[in-house]
Amino acid sequence: MIAKEQDAAAIEWTPAPRDRDPGVYNGGLRYLVAGEVRGWKGTNCDVLSPVHERAGAELEPRNLGKFALLSADAAKEAVEAAAKAYDAGRGEWPTAGVTDRIRCVETFLKRMEEKRIEAGRLLCWEIGKTWEDSLAEYDRTVAYGRDTVAALKNLDRDASRFALNSGFLAQIRRSPYGVALCMGPYNYPFNETFTTLLPALIMGNTVIVKLPRLGMLCNLPLLEAFAQSFPPGVVNIIGGDGATVVTPIIQSGKVDLLAFIGSPKVANILKKAHPKANRLRCILGLGAKNPAVVLPDADMEPTVREIVAGALTFNGQRCTALKIIFVHRPMAEKFVSAVCEAVNALPRGMPFMDKTFLTPLPEMREVERISEYVADALAKGARVRNAGGGKSDHTYFHPAVVYPVKKGMRLWEEEQFGPIVAIAPYDEPDEALDYLAESPYGQQASIFGKDPKATGRLVDAMVNQVCRVNVNSQCRRGPDTYPFGGRKDSAEGTLSITDALRVFSIRTIVAAKETPENVALVREIIRGRHSRFLNTDYLF
């Protein structure tokens, strides 16, 4: 039995094809401040890939290069550069017209496309994301940028008219907030970072980007593209230990917007560090414990397929992953067996190989962390039901199907953020609704079933607990035109292409009494193009 389990969890550490091997990246000791790509000669750290390679009889992680651990002084330079570029709203960027800002963003996106393969290789090797998904994330990010441009054109067109009401004429447009600090996560270091960075920029804010510790190198090939596309100080990109570089930026009081995707604990620390917290607008993507409820009449085959994909895509390292599955008790054994078969049939291997689904985790600490969840569940009465589940080989952790999960286990209460399919039995659907109501999280949920009465009842209860209910499908973020948010401890602010433009700006009005003199004054301002805010131009 032990040999069978080991075989079921085995992974082949295959050498990479030459065209998908990044080699050693030599650009890691760089950062961008005040429009200048600077070299760093201070403290640094090796970037070790989760991909291991043969070194004689042993397997060792590939060293991808080094990244800079910037100092607090370097971080202060970044926030000073952003504040100077904003210049209390009088800087070149916040006063630029919409056409000018769009032109800069479009120029950057063209340059970004040129770095697709180089950045994709680094992303694949840095965090173990499959080759197809690495390129897809990059392409999706570029597409998000282009869709953001189109959405801003629509927004600006709607704002180009003057309003007349109660003896006042007015124009209402959206203005930037000021200096934004954007911090994306390691699991989507392009897409999740850029879905805050790009709308913050295009709305006229100046930005500091703190790159994630994992997934840092893949962003660095874009430093020159940022420097060449935007005025100095508008975009500043740094890396390093969060406590060292982020704390002085927040404590400076010069950050007006915080866009952070990570844990609620860290978000609360950052908010409290700001000397004037009431002036800090926060856009936060935090934890999630998205449940799925499988009703008795659910169609088994497509339900299992959706749940396995929802729980284990990118090894379950997604906030939108399905984290706990509620199954009607009489069908639980059949369902668990089907899930185990589907999980162990998933192709596994190196992230750079074609048609790979399961890959190594980003680092050994993640393997150890996920193993602790399994050990806790086993100690409290659950079992790993699939052959090889929970076994590891260096940075590879074979997904564990754990059943029955119950209250008191960490898997019941905490977001595992990794390759564990946690299954809990229920007798009545209200047990799952009670779980959702008691949970500190409120991002999404999924329902699988065919009965319209039972499904509709769950929908009506869930929409008051989460921000998206998925019927007969896994949880997900996209399409990017749909709102993406969360209740309770899962999020602050709503993101989508249009929502993001609004959340990174504020409605501002210029109004005047409707007298002949004021009408003439406003008309002359517009005709003479004496103001970028007051105008009736719009973009097609």
Secondary structure, 3 states (H helix, E strand, C coil): CHHHHHHHCCCCCCCCCHHHCCCCECCCCEEEECCEEEECCCCEEEEEEEEEEEECCEEEEEEEEEEECCCHHHHHHHHHHHHHHHHHHCCCCCCCCHHHHHHHHHHHHHHHHCCHHHHHHHHHHHHCCCHHHHHHHHHHHHHHHHHHHHHHHHHHHHCCCCEEECCEEEEEEEEECCEEEEECCCCCCCHHHHHHHHHHHHCCCEEEEECCCCCCHHHHHHHHHHHHHCCCCCEEEECCCHHHHHHHHHHCCCCCEEEEECCHHHHHHHHHHCCCHHHCEEEEECCCCEEEEECCCCCHHHHHHHHHHHHHHHHHCCCCCEEEEEEEHHHHHHHHHHHHHHHHCCCECCCCCCCCCECCCCCHHHHHHHHHHHHHHHHCCCEECCCCCCCEECCEECCEEEECCCCCCHHHHCCCCCCEEEEEEECCHHHHHHHHHHCCEECEEEEECCCHHHHHHHHHHHCCCCCEEEECCCCCCCCCCCCECCEECCEECCECHHHHHHHCEEEEEEEEECCHHHHHHHHHHHHCCCCCCCCCCCCC
